[in-house]
């Protein structure tokens, strides 16, 4: 058995040569033991490093501009008051601080991610009311004159917003946070989640000639399609220790 772990858009082919009265028989098989790599799920703790949360990255590698702010009420936060009944809420400690820009008015995130469809989930909380924040993801405005407390149903209450985001420029996910006509802009956490499940590619392969005597020179042909992506690479195992990453390799069986 030959197992190759790659991205999901990979066509894996296998060729096996078997002897029969001195002749070689070459058989080809499609999509042999394909295992997709783990799905991307980035979690960013936006705010003070005093509230490190397991499984969540600090914001430093991702954010430019602005700074941290810790909610003075955070010491009295309870799960029931802050995140109770909130769908997809983060752990309570995520909401105890935020990353904000009251002076400069803007900060931005650059999050490495391959091209694809994603859900960008932003976690909010606000001690006060009457904000007018603007958010842009991949150059598209997703929030305009946004007031956290008004939508959350009160101050110091978690709010989670999901946005469907296509990434097509090879530059990851870019988020711009702007205070707009208000006096500050801030968020408590950001998650990046694959937006759709990946369907495996379909493939076919053949060998010419399929029967002959050693040394047998074969021309292999591989074709593949991916309904929700593009074919990134090919991999062949010729059954005698030889391999190739070409789409249409030539290979000679010696015995």
N, C-alpha and C positions, 0 to 999 in steps of 0.2 A: 504494500500500500504506500502511495506517495501522497503526502498531504502538504499543500502549499498555502500559507496564510498571507493574504494580500488584501487590498481594497476590494470592494464588492464588484467593481467594474473590470474584472479580469477574466479572460478566457483561458481556462486550463485544459490542455489536451494531453492525452497519453497515447503512446504507440507501443505495441507489444509485438515482438517477432518470435514466432514459434517454429521449430524445425519439423519437417514432415518428409521423410524419405530423402533427406539431403537438401530439400527446398525450404525456403523461409516464407512463412505466412505473416503478413503485417496487418494487425488489426488496430483501429483507432477508436478512441472513446472521448466523448465530450464532457467538459465540466467535471473533472475528477476531483473529489474531495475539496471543494471550494469553501473556505471559511473567511467571512468578512471580518475586518478589524473592528474593534469596539467603537461604538458610536460616541461622537463628541458631545460632552456636556460640561460646559465651563460655568463655574460659580464664582462670582466676585463679591467680596465683602467690601462695600464702599463706605469708608469712614475710618474711625480710629483703630489702630492695631491693638489697642487695649482689649478689644473684644474679638480675638481670634476664634474662629469657629471651624471645627473639624470638617474637612472636605471643601472649604471655601478659600479661594485665593485672596491674598491681600491685593488692594487696588493698585499698588505702586507700579507694577509692570505695564499697566494698561492705560492709565489716566495721565492727562496733561492739563496744567492749570488748576486753579482752585485749591482747596485744602479741606482738612477734616473738621468736623464739628460734632461734639458729644452732647446729646440732649440732657439738660440738667435734671429732667424728670426720670431719667432712665433707671435710677436706683430703685424706684417704686413700681417699675413696669411688672405686670403679671401677664401670663399667657392668656388668661381669660379676657383681660381688658384690651390687650394689644392685638393678638392674633386669633382670638377665639372666633370661630365661624368663618374665617377668611380662607377662601380656596387657594391652594398652592402657596400658602404662607411659608416664609423662611423660618429658621430657628429664631427665638426671641432676641438673642444677642445681636442679630443682624440689624435690628431696628433701633438699637441704642445709640447709634451714631450714624452720620451721613457724610457724604462728600459734597461740598457746596462751593458756590462762587457768588458771594455777595458783593465783592469789590470789583473784580474783573468782569463779572457778569456772564462768563462762559467757562466751561471746561469740556474736554472731549475724551472719548475712549477709543482706542484702536485695539481690536480683539482679533488675534490670528484665527482664521477659519478658512478651510478650502471652499471653493465655490459650491453653492448648493442652496437649499431652502432651509430656513431656520425659524424657530420661535425665539424672539428676544423678550425675556421676562424681566420687568423692572419692578423692584420693591420700593415702596414709598412710605414715609411717615412724616408728619409735621406737627410741631408744638403749637403753631399759630394758624391763622386763616388768611383768606383773601390774597392768594398768590396768583401770578400770571406767568407761569413757566411755559417755555417752548422746548420741545424735543424733536430732534431730527435723527433718523437712522438711515444710513446709506443715501444721504442727501434728500430724503423724503420726510416732510414734517408729519409726525405722528401724534403730537399733542400741541394744542394751541391755547394760550391763556389758561393753563392747567392749574387748578386749585386742589391740592391733595385733600385737605380736611373736609372741604365741601363734598367731594365724591366719596370719601371714606366714611362719612357720617359723623365726623367729629375730630377733634385734635387728638394726637398721640394714639391714632388708630391705624393699623397697617392697611395698605392698599397695594394690590398686585395687578399689573397691567401686562398683557401679552400682545406682541406684535409679530405678524408674519412677515418675514424679511427674506427676499431673494438676494443672494450674493453672486455676482457674475463678473466682477472686475479683477479677480485674483488678488485683491487687497484686503481681505478679511472684512470684519464688520466695524464700521465707523459710526460712532454715536456722538452727536453734538448736543450739549445741554446748555440752554440759554435762559437767563432770567426774564427775557422779554420786557414787558412793561411793568414788571414787579421789582422787588428788591432782593431776590435771591433765587437760586435754583439748586436742588439737591435730590439725591436718591440714596437709599440705604443698601441696595444690592442689585446685581444684574446677573441673570442666567442666560446662557446661550444653549439652546436645545435643538437637535435636528428636527426639522419641521415635518418630514414625511419619512416613512420606512423605505428602505432601499430594496427594490426588486432585483434579483440576481440577473445577470446577463444570460441570453440564450446563445448557443454556439453550435457549430458543426465543424467537423474536420475529416480529412480524407488523405489517403496515401496513394501514390502512383509511381511504380507498380505496386500492387498489393501482394504479389507472389513472385518468387524468383530464387536464384541461387546466389550464394555468397561469393564474392562481396556484392551485396545488393544495395544499389544507390536509389534512394526514394526521395521523391518530392512531396512534402507535406503541405496541405492547404488548410488554413483556418479562417473561418468567418464567424463574426459575432456581432450581436446588437444588444443595446441596453436601452430599455424604454424610458428610463428616468435618469439617464446620464450618458456618459461617453465611455468607450472602451479605452482603458488606460494602458494595458499591456497584455501580452500573451506569454504562456509558459508551457513548454512541451517536455514530457519525460518519455524517452524512447524505449524504455524497458530494459536496457542493458547498461545503465549507468550514465548514458548520454542525455543531455538536456539542451534546450534552446529557448531563448526569449524572443525569437523572431516570430512574426505572424505566419510566414510561409517558409519554413526552413527546409534545407536539403540535408539528408543524413544517410550515411553508408553503414549498413550492417555487415560486420566481418564474419559472423558465424551465427 
